[in-house]
Amino acid sequence: MADEQPTENPEEIIQQATPVVLPETAPVTWSAQEYVHLDRSPLWFVIFAIIILGFIAIDFFFLKSWTFSVLVIVMAAAVIVYINRPPRILTYGLSAQQGLYIGEKLYHLNDFRAFGLIQDGEHNSIMLIPVKRFAPGVSVYFPEEAGEEIVDILGQRLPMENLKLDVVDVIVRKLRL
């Protein structure tokens, strides 16, 4: 009995095993804004101007560096241009086999380690967390009626994590930027 050898090599058994194939699901497509556009009151602009003038006053009295004042003015102008730019309506597509299309750009799901849902007021978004440490995450807004299909497709390929807005995101939303 001790002299008996297995009839098949374990490597042969592994090679003969058939790979698990996920069921084909139809891709989900939807359109949504690229970001949430917030309306700002005239008071917001007045407070913003006071803050900018405060930075320039600090520079004038303490730092005495004209380059800081120029930098503050350029940054303020960039913020005003950015917040007044209306968001584009993008077309999104998601399939378990291909990945996530945002417009014409494809994001392969292999580049992400997990996903999570974020409820931002009345807006729903999915955040894809990248595998690479310093790569940016991808945040996508979606309509509520497509949410279940989107989560099902992503759940086939990626684990779901509980996500919360980080401190920077909370501050940006409080400042209505």
C-alpha positions in Angstrom: 0.0 0.0 0.0 2.8 2.4 0.8 4.2 2.0 -2.7 1.1 3.3 -4.4 1.5 6.6 -6.2 -1.4 8.8 -7.2 -2.6 8.1 -10.7 -2.4 11.8 -11.7 0.1 14.5 -11.1 -1.4 17.5 -9.1 -0.1 19.9 -11.8 -2.1 18.0 -14.4 -5.2 18.3 -12.3 -4.7 22.0 -12.0 -4.2 22.4 -15.8 -7.3 20.3 -16.5 -9.5 22.4 -14.2 -11.8 24.7 -16.1 -11.7 28.3 -15.1 -14.6 29.9 -13.5 -16.5 32.1 -15.9 -18.6 34.9 -14.6 -22.0 35.1 -16.2 -22.3 37.7 -19.0 -24.2 40.7 -17.9 -25.4 43.4 -20.2 -23.5 46.7 -19.9 -25.2 49.5 -18.1 -25.1 53.0 -19.6 -26.2 56.3 -18.1 -25.6 60.0 -18.4 -24.8 62.3 -15.5 -23.0 65.5 -14.6 -19.2 65.2 -14.1 -19.6 66.9 -10.8 -22.2 68.5 -8.6 -22.7 72.2 -9.4 -23.6 74.3 -6.5 -25.3 77.7 -6.7 -23.5 80.3 -4.6 -25.2 83.4 -3.2 -23.7 86.9 -3.5 -22.8 86.6 0.1 -20.4 83.7 -0.7 -18.6 86.0 -3.3 -18.4 88.8 -0.8 -16.8 86.6 1.9 -14.5 85.1 -0.7 -13.3 88.6 -1.7 -12.8 89.6 2.0 -10.6 86.5 2.5 -8.5 87.3 -0.6 -8.1 90.9 0.5 -7.1 89.5 4.0 -4.4 87.4 2.5 -3.1 90.4 0.5 -3.1 92.6 3.6 -1.1 89.9 5.5 1.4 89.9 2.7 1.6 93.7 2.5 2.1 94.2 6.3 4.0 91.1 7.3 5.5 89.1 4.4 6.3 92.1 2.1 6.5 89.8 -0.9 4.7 90.9 -4.0 4.9 87.4 -5.5 2.6 86.1 -2.7 0.0 88.7 -3.6 0.2 87.9 -7.3 -0.2 84.2 -6.4 -3.2 84.8 -4.3 -4.9 86.9 -7.1 -4.1 84.2 -9.7 -5.5 81.5 -7.5 -8.6 83.5 -6.7 -9.2 84.1 -10.4 -8.8 80.4 -11.1 -11.3 79.4 -8.4 -13.8 81.9 -9.8 -13.4 80.6 -13.3 -13.7 77.0 -12.1 -16.8 77.4 -9.9 -18.6 79.3 -12.7 -17.9 76.6 -15.3 -21.0 74.5 -15.8 -20.5 70.7 -15.5 -20.5 68.7 -18.7 -23.0 65.9 -19.1 -21.0 62.7 -19.6 -22.0 59.3 -20.9 -20.9 56.4 -18.7 -20.8 52.7 -19.5 -20.0 49.8 -17.3 -19.5 46.1 -18.0 -17.8 43.4 -16.0 -15.7 42.3 -18.9 -14.5 45.7 -20.3 -14.6 48.1 -17.4 -15.9 51.6 -16.9 -16.2 54.0 -19.9 -16.3 57.7 -19.1 -17.0 59.4 -22.4 -14.4 57.8 -24.7 -11.9 56.8 -21.9 -11.8 53.2 -20.6 -10.9 52.5 -17.0 -10.1 48.8 -16.6 -11.5 47.3 -13.4 -8.2 45.5 -12.9 -6.6 48.8 -12.0 -8.9 49.1 -8.9 -8.8 47.2 -5.7 -12.3 48.0 -4.4 -15.3 50.3 -4.8 -17.6 52.1 -2.4 -20.8 54.1 -2.4 -20.9 57.7 -1.3 -24.2 59.5 -0.5 -23.5 63.2 -1.1 -26.8 64.9 -0.1 -29.2 63.8 -2.8 -26.5 62.7 -5.2 -25.2 59.1 -5.4 -21.7 58.4 -6.5 -19.4 55.4 -6.8 -15.7 55.7 -5.9 -13.3 53.3 -7.4 -10.2 52.9 -5.3 -7.0 52.3 -7.3 -4.5 49.5 -6.8 -1.5 51.9 -7.1 -0.9 53.9 -4.0 -0.7 57.4 -5.4 -3.1 57.0 -8.3 -6.2 59.1 -8.1 -9.5 57.4 -7.4 -12.3 57.6 -9.9 -15.6 59.1 -8.7 -18.7 58.7 -10.8 -22.2 60.1 -10.2 -25.2 57.9 -11.2 -29.0 58.1 -11.1 -30.7 56.1 -8.4 -32.5 53.8 -10.8 -29.2 52.5 -12.2 -27.6 52.0 -8.8 -28.5 48.4 -8.3 -27.2 47.2 -11.7 -24.0 49.2 -11.2 -23.3 47.7 -7.8 -24.1 44.2 -9.1 -21.6 44.6 -12.0 -18.9 46.1 -9.8 -19.5 43.5 -7.1 -18.7 40.7 -9.6 -15.1 42.0 -10.0 -14.3 44.1 -6.9 -15.0 44.0 -3.2 -17.2 46.7 -1.7 -15.9 48.9 1.1 -17.6 51.4 3.3 -16.4 54.8 2.4 -16.9 58.2 4.0 -15.9 61.6 2.8 -12.4 62.5 4.1 -11.7 65.7 5.9 -10.6 67.6 2.7 -13.8 66.6 0.9 -16.0 67.7 3.9 -14.2 71.1 3.9 -14.6 71.5 0.2 -18.3 70.8 0.4 -18.7 73.1 3.4 -17.0 75.9 1.5 -19.2 75.1 -1.5 -16.3 74.8 -3.9 
